[in-house]
Amino acid sequence: MTNKTKLLNFEYSSLQGTYWMYYGAIYSFASAFLLSRNITNSQIGLILAVGNILGVLSITFFSNLADKTGLKGSLNIGILIALATAMLTALLLISTLPIIFIAVIFIAVIAIQTALQPLISALSFKLSSASAHVSFGFARSMGSLSYSILCVLLGRLVDKTGTISIPICGMSIAVLMMFSFLSISKTSSDFRLLDSVAQEKAGEKATNLLLFIKNNKSFFIMCIGIVALFFSNGILNSFLLQIVKSIGGTNKDLGYIFAFMAFLEVPTLLFFDQINRIFKYESMLKLSAICFTLKIALCTVAKGLPLLYLAHFLQPVAFALFLPAMVHYIDKIMKKSDAVKGQGLFTLAVTVSSVLASMLGGFLIDNFGILTMNICATVSSFIGAVVIILIVSLNKSVGKSNS
């Protein structure tokens, strides 16, 4: 590995770190900030849902744009998104801001961050196709590590200084994200010629989203299963504060649990390449789908913080295993010209689950209580796990029969 490639891996890891730190500040602590502004659980759910819906609509646009403009275009899009994110987050520092403006700003930053995620995931493969050899697993593990550190520090800050620390952290991190994109753009300039040559050799034309779905029906059905599976993940991301407080916890406990969860992700993500030498992507997807369901089931029966922590011990073989396995699985089964759309559809499925979790979660808490919400999440996760296991097994059988 050359010094340039090492530098590029460091910069891409920094990008993953800043992205997930911003996610931690704005999304994971959204309930804490919005509740402090006298916004109800149902309204919080609606805000998060609308933001995710707009993000879903933006994914197709940005994916098509990235397909057409290649590596340079993807980086420029990222720079502009990070700049816009920093500017919007800064507005949340205004203490007299009306609730409607707070809602609009939150919706906007959630939307653009949702649209950015598949671009960042696909960027690792764009760089690798340009002979840069970027390790997605290592970079994503740094994202989780950064997220865990942020959650611990921010949880303490919120308890000591109030929720104003949330937008301050978010704005600062968004600026760092912009510089990460800029540094990657500069360092990767030596690889762009190789990237163009690789694209010419491929000779593949990008397809539109509807044609993509038509050509990948089983993958689309799998994504429906992902919507159901990740519903529990969306519930925990959006309403873990309410769950924690219902069993006697605080904002600081919320930060510790998020940090604990993210810290546990690091070994799986860091050593994913080694794990893949032993287990196939299909096997990892099946195992992680089962563990998703077990995790939310344990959260449902938790009567205190110890069992809630125990539930998150499954994170290394749930979310942490599913994410890189799915990203590599998509890159394995898709044409290179459709890679971004594949990542986009996966992100779309996760985002739709977040939308449903945000809308239904707040409604269920306000009208039926936290236990009912958790039971619904457990049932949904179980259904999603069954669908994913069946589709992956079917695709594997078809692959064997065709070989």
N, C-alpha and C positions, 0 to 999 in steps of 0.2 A: 504494500500500500504506500503510495507516494505521499509526500508532505501535503500536497494540494488536496489529495483525497482525504487525508486525516483531518485537515482543516475544514473541509466541506462536511464531513461527518460531525465534527464539533458544532459547526454552525447550524446544521439541520437538527441536531439534538437540542440546541438552544432555542430553535424555532418551536419544536415540540414542547419544550419546557415553558416558554412564554405563553403558548396557546392554552395549555392546560392550567397554568397559573391564573390566566384571565378567566377561564371557565370556572375555576374554583372560587375566585373573588366575586364574580357577578352572578353565576348560575347557582352554585352550591350555597351561597349566602344570600340568595335572592329573597327567601322568606324572611330572614332576619332584617334585611334592609326595608323591604316593603311593609312588613308588619309594624316597623317603627314609624312608618309614614301613615299609619291608620288605614291600611289597605287590608281587606278581609281575605280569608283563605280562598274563598270562591273567586274573588277578584284577582288574587295572585295566580290562581290556576288559569284564569282567562288570559291574563297578560302573558304568561309563559306559553300558553297554547297558541295565541295569535303570533307571537314571535317565532315559534317553531314552524307554524304554517307558512309564514312569509319566507322563512329560511328554506323550506321545502320548495317553494315556487322559485326561489333564487338559485337553487342547486342546478337545475337544468340549464339555466342561462349561463352561469359561470362555467359549468362543465363543457358546454358547447364552445364557449369562448376559449377555454383552456385547450380543448382539442384542436382548435383552429390555429391558435397562436403558439402552441408548443411551450417549451421550457421558459423562454423569456417572457412570454405573455402571462404564464401562470405566476411568475415572480412579481411582475408589475401589478397584476390584480391583487396579489397578497399585500403589497406595499400600500396600495390605495385603501384597501379594506382596513388594515391596521391603523392607518392615519385617521380614517373616518371613525373607527372605534374609539380611539383616544379622545377625539374631539367631543363625541357624544357622551362618553363617560364623564368627562370634565363637567358637563352641564348638571350632573347629579349632585355636584358639590353645593349647588345653590339651595340653601335650606328652606327658602320661601317658595320653592317651585310647586305649582299646583299639582294635585294628584294626577290629573289628566296628562300633564307634560311628563311626569315621572313614568307613567304607563307607556307613553309613546316612545320615550327614550329607551326604556327597558326592552320593549318590543323590537326596536330597531337594532340594538346591539346583539340581542339573542338571534335575530334573523341573519345578520351578516356573519356572526360567528358560526352559525349552523352551516351556512353556505361555504364557509372557509375550510371546514374540516376535511371534506373529500379532496379538496385541492392540495392540502398539506399531505394527506396520505398518498395521493397519486404522485406528488412531487418526488418522493423517494425513488419511485420506479422510473420517472422521467430522468432523474439524475443518474440512476444506475444504467439505464439504456444508453446514456452518453458516456459509459465506461467510468463513471465516478464511484461505483461500488458503495453506495450508501446503505447502511444497516438500519432498516426500519425498526426492528425489534429493540436494538440498543437505544435508538433515539426515542422511541415511545416509552421505554423504561425510564429515561431521564425526564420525560414528561410527567410520569406518575410520581417520581421522586420529588420533582419541583412542586407538583400539586400538593403532595403530603406536607412538605415544609411550609408552603403557603397557608394551608388550612390550620396548622398548629399556631403559626404566628398571628394569622388574622383572627382566629377564634379568641386568642388572648387579647388582641387589640380591641376587638368589638366589646368584650367584657369591661375593658379598662377605659376606653375613650369613646365608645358609642359606635353606631353604625356609619358615621361619616368616614371612618377608616376604610370602608368597603370601596366606595368610588375612588378614593385617593390611591389605593393599591391598584385598582383596575386600570385607571388612567396611566399610571407609571408603567405597568406591565405591557399595556398596549403600545406604548412608545418603544419599549424594548423589543417587542414583536416586530415592529416596523424596521428597526435596525437589523434584526436577524434576517429578514427578507432581503434587505439591502446588501448585507455582507455575503449572503449566498449568491445573489445576483452578480456581485463582483468576482467572487472566487470561481463560480461556475462558468465564467466567460471562456475559459480555456477548453471547456468540454462541449461548447455549443455546436462547433463544427461537426464533432462526432455525433451529436444528437440529430443534426439535420441529415447526415449521411445515413444514420440508422433508420430514420423515417422514410427516406427515399427507397432504401432497400426493402423496407416492409411493404411498401406499395399498397397500403390499406387505406380505405376511405372510412371516415367516422360515420356511423349511422345515427339517425335521429332516435329519440327516446322510445317512441312507439314501435318502430321497427326493431330496436334493440330488445324490447320486451317480447315481441313476437318471436324473435330468434332465440330467446332464452327463457322459455316458458317455465321450466322447472326451477330456474333461479328466481324467477318472479314469485312463484309459489313459496319458495324458501324464504323470500323476503317478507311475505305475509306472516310466515311463522316467526320471523325475527321481530315483527311488530308486536305479536302476542308475547313473545319471550321477554323482550326488553321493556314491556309495560311495567314490570316490577322494578326494573332499573330506573325508569323514569319516576316512579312513585318515590323511591328512596332518594333520588337526586333532588326532587322538588319539595318533598314533605318530610324528610328525615328529622328536621328540627322539631316538627310537631310530634313525631313519634318519640324522639328523645325526651322532650318536655313532658309527655304523657306518662313517662316512667321515672320522672324526677330529675332529668338532666338539664343542662344549661347550654348557652351558646358555646362556651368553652368545650363542653363535652361533644358538641356537634363537630367542632374543629378537630378534636382528637380522633373521633371516629372516622371522619373523612380522611384524615392524615394516615391513620392506621390502615385503612382500606387501601389507599394509594400506595403506601409503603410496601404492603404485601404483594402488590402487582409487580414490583420492580424485578425480583428474581426471575419470574416467568417470562417477562418481556425481555430481560437482559440475556437470558440463556435460551431464548426461543429457538434459535438455529440449532443448538445442541439437542433440544427436545424433539425437534422435527426430524432429526436423524434416527430417532427411536420410534416415534409415532407419526402416522400420516395425518394430514390436515383433517381428513374426514373423521378420524377417531377423536381428534382433539375437539372438533365441533360438537360431536355427540356428548362427550364427557362434560364439556362446559355448559351445554344446554341443560343437562341434568342438575348440575351444581347451581345454576341460576335459580332453579325451582326450589332446591333444598335451602338456599340462602334466604329467600323471601318467606319460606315456610317457617324457618327458625325465627325470623323477625316478627312474624305473626304471633307466635306463642311466647315471645319474650316478655317477661314481667319486670325485668330490671336491666341495667346496663351490661352486666357480665354476659348474659345470653345474646345481647345485641352485638357485642364484640365477637362472641363465638361465631355468630352467623357470618360475620365479615371475614372469618378465617377461610371461608370458601372462595374469597375474591381471586386468589391466584389461579384457581382452576375453573373460575366462572368468567367474569369479564376479561381478566388479564389474559386468559388463554384464548377466548373466543375472538377477541379483536385482531391480533396478528394472524391467527389461523384463517380468519375470514378474509383479511386483506390479501394474504398470499394465495388463498384458495381462488379468489376472484382473478388475481393476476395469472394463475395457472390455467383457468378454464376459459378466459376471455381472450379475444384478439387484442393486440396491443392498441389498436385504434379505438377500441371500446373500453379500455381499462378505466379511464376516468368516469365513464358512465356507469360501469359496474360498481366502482367505489361510491359513486353518487347515489345509485339506487340502494346500496347498503345503508349509506348515511340517511337516505330518504326514509327507509324502513325504521331506523332507530329514531329518527325525528318524528315520524308519525306516532310512534309509540310514546314519545315524550309529550306530544300534543294531547293524545288521549289521556295519558297519566295526569297531565296538568289540569285538563278540564274536569275529568271525572274525580280525580283525587281531592281537589278542593271541595267539590260538590258533596262527595261521600263523607268527608270529615265534618262539614257543616251540618249535614242532614242525618247521617247515620253513625258517625264516629270513626275513629282510627282503625278499630278492629275489623269493621266491615270493609274498609278500604284495603287493608292488608290481605284479607281473605280473597277479595276479587283479584288482587295482584297475583296471588299464589295460583289460583285457578287459571288465569290467563297465561302465566309462565309455564304451567304444566302443558297446556294445549300447544303453545309455541314449541316447546321441547319435543313433543310428539311429532309435529309437522316437520321440524328440522331433521330429526333422526330418520324419519321415513324418506324424505327427499334425498338426503345425503346417501342413504343406503341404496335407494333406487338408482341414483346417478352412478354410484360405484358399480352396481350390478350391470348397468347398461354399458359402462366403460369396459368391463371385463368381457362382455359378450361381443363387443365390437373389436376387441384386441386380437 
